[in-house]
Amino acid sequence: MAKRPASKAYILGVGLTKFIKPRGKVDYTELGFEAGIKALLDAQINYDDVDQGIACYCFGDSTCGQRTFYQFGMTQIPIYNVNNNCSTGSTGLHIARQAVAHGAADCVMVVGFEKMFPGSLQSFYKDRTNPTGTTVEMMKDTRGFTNAPGTAQMFGNAGREYMEKYGATTEDFAEIARVNHAHSAKNPYSQFQDVYTLEQILKSPILHDPLTKLQCCPTSDGGAAAIVVSEAFLAARPHLQSQAILIAGQCLATDATSLFNRSSISLMGFDMTKYAARTALEEAQVSTKDIQVCELHDCFSANEMITLDALGLCEPGKAHEMVRKGDITYGGQCVVNPSGGLISKGHPLGATGIAQCAELVWQLRGWADNRLVKGANVALQHNLGLGGAAVVTVYKRADGRSNEDVATPTNLGYNPAVEARGFTIEQVDKVRSKAARSAWALGDTEKKVVARF
């Protein structure tokens, strides 16, 4: 059992770039810089206040983190580079919380970014053992192998098993995608904002039954950042109390032996999600009945289906019934993925977990007023990486209020929850290090980023 946090940790600031198709037009240095500057501005701090930096990415050489963070300042703080597959961003948040909660830092900056390749995910190194190779071999041994993308096969097989065991239908999986695409239309950062009918989703090209193309997340370029601070740090800034969001419970779990029990659902990390959820909810002293808004890892509609079950948001084997009753959207039991989720918002691996965090921060602050889950005071986040790691986090308002009591407006000059805008050179100057900034390290990144606005 992991050691309990010694003190509280809070999300004080968040920042996000728009998620875009991976066409090589924007470099990771720009994505990380934009998200980071926005998070510093939101937190109303200077980079000199940051004790540690955590960079989250999957596709890139070693020390991309230093290259990105040096643009904010060269203050000689520890900078960690994190790669934990699709749960990389939340893993970075977990590390930051551990550092703050156990007294190693008062302020940690987490920046996630990803510059991806077009098309489905591929293994990068061909001359060594693939870490998910045993998972793929189990899939081949139990369900066979086709020409479809490997991840679509694995998650699609989990969907097939859910149908076989519990009676879910192809329409149930398509409905999950329909809801996420509908939610995404109100998120200014989403890669896709098109709304589809159930029929359109069902008639889109089949990748691996029951999954059609519109039920699968795209690859994306994007960046996200968060500032994690201690209770003492927040206490010294009482004017920021209303915008601070408490990390009330959190668990990073890895796989159990059930991963290889020949179940396609277990093979997708069902039990580590279940364990992480139970642990995080227990620490936060809440139950799933208290959860009104949730961001979960819907890389495919099939994964949302099994994850609703694993998180305990429904009775075992009843996730499809929850979907049919409209209990995953506004007016139902719990609004799942108000951001549009990975399916429509996009999935830049290193940024995804932090982007989920940003959405829930905006929800709890009451800022996401075009898609607000009214009355929410507890939020749940789930981020999954095959290989594997599942991070589940429970958030609460630091002031204990619901989001109907709107937090103090941001000093950005606009509401970042509903407008994907930028910043000025003057604002950048305000939050970059005063003590140790380097024009050489910054290069032309600032000019490129500001020019896009």
N, C-alpha and C positions, 0 to 999 in steps of 0.2 A: 504494500500500500504506500502510495506517495505521501511525502510529508506535507502536512497542511500548511497553507500560506500563513506566515507570521503576521502580516498586516495586509490591508486592502490595497488594491490597484485599480486605477481608473483610466478610461479612455478620455483624454482631454481634447484631442483634435484629430480630425480625419481629413483626407484629401483624395481626390479621384480624378483620373483622366477619362476622357471618353474612350470606350473600347472600340477598336477598329479592326477591319480585315487585315491580316498579316501580308502586307505588300512591300515591306522593307523601306517604307517612306519615313518612318520615325524611329530613331535609335533608342536603345534602352536608357541611355544617359538622359535623354530628353523626357522620357516617360517617368523615370524616377525623380527627376528634378521637378517636373510639374506637380506631381502628386505630393512630394515632400514639402515644397514651398506652400502649397495649399494647406497642408496639415499644420505647419508651423504658424501660418496666419490664423487658422481656425483656433488653435490652442493659445494664441496671443503670447507666444514666447519667441525667444531668439535661439538660434542653434547653439550658442554658447551655454544654454541651460541644459543641453542634452548630455547625459553621462555615458550612454552606450548607443551604438547603431546596429541594426539588424537588417541585412539585405536578403530578400527572398526572391529566388529565381531558379528555374530548372534548365533553361537553355542559355548557356554562356560560359565563358572561361572563368577560372578562379579569380577572385578579387574584383569582380564587377561591382561588388558592394562598395569597396574603397573608391573605385572610379566614380561612382555615383555620389557617395557621401562627401567626397572631397570638394564637390561643387558647392556644398553648403558651408564648408569650413574645414580646415585642417587642424583640428584641436587635439589630436593625438589620443582620442578616446578609443576604446575597443570597438571594432566593427566586425561583426560575424556574418558569414555567408551561409545561407540555409537552403538546402534542397531536399524536399521530402515529398516528391511527386506532386500530385494535385492538391495536397494539404499543406503545401509549403508556406503560404501566407499565414494560415492559422498557427502553424508550428512556430513561426516567428513571433506571433502574438503571445503564444504560450511561453516561449523563452523570455520574452520581455516581462510578462507578468511574474514569472519565477524570480527574475532579477530584482524587480521592484518589491515584491511581497516578502522576500527574504533579506532585504536590506543591502543588496549589492549595488543598487542604483535608485535614484529618485525620479529620473526621467529617461525613458528609453524611446528612441525613434525607430519605427519599423517601416521599411519601404519595400514594397513588392513590385516587380516589373517583369514583363516578358515580351520579348521580340521573337515571334514564332515563325515556323515555316507554314506555307499554305497546305491544305489537305489534312488528312487524318494523322494522328500521332504515330510516330515511328521511333524505333530504337535507334539511338545515335551511334553507339559503339557496336561494331559488328565482330570485333576480334576477342570478345570476352563474354562470360556468362551473363545473360540477362537476368536482373534481379527478380523479375516476375515470371521467369521461365517455368518454375514449378507450378505456378498458377495456370499458365497457358497449357502445360502438359496435362494437368488435371482436366481442364476443359476439353481438350482433344480426346482424352480417355473416356469422358462421360457423355459428351454431346457432339463430338466430331469437330471438324474444322472446315470452313468455307473460304471463299475469296473476299468476303466482307471484311472491313476493318476489324482488327482484333478486339478492340475495346467494345465495339458495337456488338460483336458476337458474345462476349462475356456478359455484358449487362443485358443484352437481349435474351440470353439463355436464362438469366435470373428471372426476367419477366415471364418467360415460358413456364418456368417452374411455378411461379406464383399463380399463373392461370390454371395449371394442372392441379395444384393443391387446393386452391381457394375459390376458383371460379371467376377470376377476373377475365375481362374480355379485351379485345383489341381496341374497342371504343373507350375503355377506361384509361388506357395508356395515352390515347390520342387526346382525351379530355384534359389530362395533366398538361400536355403541351399547349393545348388551346388556351388554358388559363394562364400559363406563363407568358405566352406571346401577348395576351390581352393586358397583363400587368405591365409588360415591358414598354408598352406604348406611352406610358406616363413617366418613364425613367429617361432623363436627357442624356445619360451616359451609355445607354444600351447600344450594342452593335446593330441590333435589329429592332425596329419599332413597328413592324407590320402586324396587323391583326388578321387571324385566320379563322375560318369556320371549322367545325369538327370534320366535315366532309373533305375540305381542302387538305387537312393534316393527314387524314386516312388515305387520300389519293396521291400524296406526294410519294416520290420513289422509295421503294422498300430497300432498306439496308440489310436488316436481319430481323425477320419476323419475331415479335410484333412491331419492331421499330421502323418507322418511316423517317425520311430525311428531316422533316420538321419536328421530330421528337429527339433530335440529337444536337448537342451543343457544338458550336463552331470553334475553330482555333482563332485566337485573337491576339492582338497587340494591345497592351494597356498597362497602367500603373495605378497603385493605390498606396496610401500611407496612413499611419496612425501614431499618435503620441500617447504613450502609456506612462502614468505618473503615480507617485506614492501619495498616501494620505497627508503626509507632512508638506509635500510640494503643493497639493491642492489647498491645504489649510492656509498657506502663505498667500494664496490668491483667492480670497473668499468671493470676489466678484465673478469668478468662473464656476462657482458651485453648481449653478443650474444647468450648465452645458456638460458637466462631467458625467460620464456613464460608468457605473460600477461593474467590474467583472466579478459577478457574485458567485459564480461557480465555473469551473473549467477542468476538462480532462483530455489529455492526449493519450490514446490507447493504441496498442498494436494488436496483431492478430492472435487468436486463440488456436488451439490444435484443431478446432472444428473447421478451420479454413479448408482442410483437405478431407472433409467427411463425405465427399462426392455429391454434395448439394451445390447447385449453381447459385443459389442465394447465399449460402455460407461463403462461397468462393469470392463473393464481392464484399467481404468484410462486414457482414451483417452483425456478427457477435462483437466485433470491436466497437462498432457504432452503438450497439445496445449497452455495452459496458460503459463507454464514455458518457452516454446520455444519463444513465443511472447515477454515475458518480458525480457528474456536474450538477444535476438537479438536486441531489442529496446535499451537496456542499452549499448550494444556493438556498436550500430549505424551501423549495417550491416543488409542485407537481406539474405534470403535463396539463392538468386542468387550468393552471394559472397562465399558460402560454397562449397569448393572443396573436403573436406575430412570430414568424420563423423564416430564416433563410437556410435552406438545405441544399445539399450538393446534387442537383439534378442534371448531371452530365448527360444523362439519358432519362426519358420519362420512366423507364423501368426502374432506375435507381431511386427516383422520387417515391415510386410505389413501395418498394421494399424498405426505404428509409422511414417513411411515415410509420411503418410497423415497428422498425427497430428502435425508433425514438420513443415509442410508447404513445404517440399521438392518437392511436386507435387501438382497438382490441386486436390481439394476434390474428392475422389472416383476414382482417376487415378493412384494409387500406382502400380497396376498390369501392367499398360501400361508403367510405368517407368521401371519396372523389365523387361518386354518384349523387350524394346528398348536397353537394356544393360546399362542403365543409373545409375546402382548402382555399377559399377565396372570400371576398368581402361579403358580409352577411352570414358567414358560416362559423364553424367552431374556431378555426385558426387560419389567418391569412398566411399562406405559404408562398414565399418568394415574391413579395410585393415589388421587388426590383426587376422581375422578369426572369430571375434565375440564370443559370449557366446556359440554358437552352436558347434564350433570346438575348440576354444581356451580353453574353460572350464568356469566354473562359481562357484568359491569359494566366497560365498556371500559377505563377508566383504572386500575382495580384489578387486572385479570386477570393481567398479567405479574408483578406483585408477589405476588399470591396463589400463582401457580405457584412463585415463589421460596420463599415461606413453606413450602409443602408439602415442597419438596426439602430445605430447611434442617431441618425436623422429621424427615424421613427420615434424613438423614445424622447428625443428633444421636442418633438412636435413640429419639426421643420418640413417634413415630407408632406406638405399640406395638399398636394394634388393626388396623393395616393395613401393618405394617412390611415392607419388602423386605429381608430379613435378609442381612447381610454386605455391603451396599452401601457403597462408599467413594468412588464417583464418580457424579455425577448430571448429566443433560442437560436443558436447558430450551429450548423453542422457542416464540416468540411472533410472530405474523404480523399485519401490517396492510396491507390492499390500498391501493394508491396510490403508493408502497408502501414498506414496511420489514419486514425480518425480523431478529429478534434471537435469536441462539443463544448460550447460556451453559453453561459446564461448571463444576460445583462439586465441591470436595473438602473433607474435614475438614482444618482447620488443623493438627491434631495428627497427621495422617497415618493415623489409625486407621479401622477400619470401624465401622458403626453398632451392631455387637454390643457394643462398648465404649460404653455409654450415657453421654452428656455429663452434666455436673453438672446436677442438677434446677434448674428455674427458680425465681426468688424470687417468682413471681406467687401462689404458694400452691396452685396446681393445674397440671395438664399441659395447656397450650393446644392441643396437637396433637390431643387426644382429647376436650376439653371446650370448648364455646363459651360461656365464662362472661365475666364482666366484671371490674370493679375497684371499689375503694372511693374515697371522697373523699380519704381519707388517702393512698392510693397516688397519686392525681392530684397532690396537693400535693407529694409527694416528687419528682416528675419535671418538673413545670412550672418555668419559669425562676424562680430565686430573686432574680435581679438586676433583671429587667424584665418582670414580669407585669402584666397589665391586666385588672381585673374588668370593665371596659366592653367590651373585646374578647372576653372569654369569654362574657359575657351569661348566658343560661340554658342553654347547651349542656351544661355539666357536669351540671346537675340532670336534664335530659332523658335524657342517656345513662345515668347511674347509675340513674335510675328504671326503665329498661327491664330492668335486671338483677334 
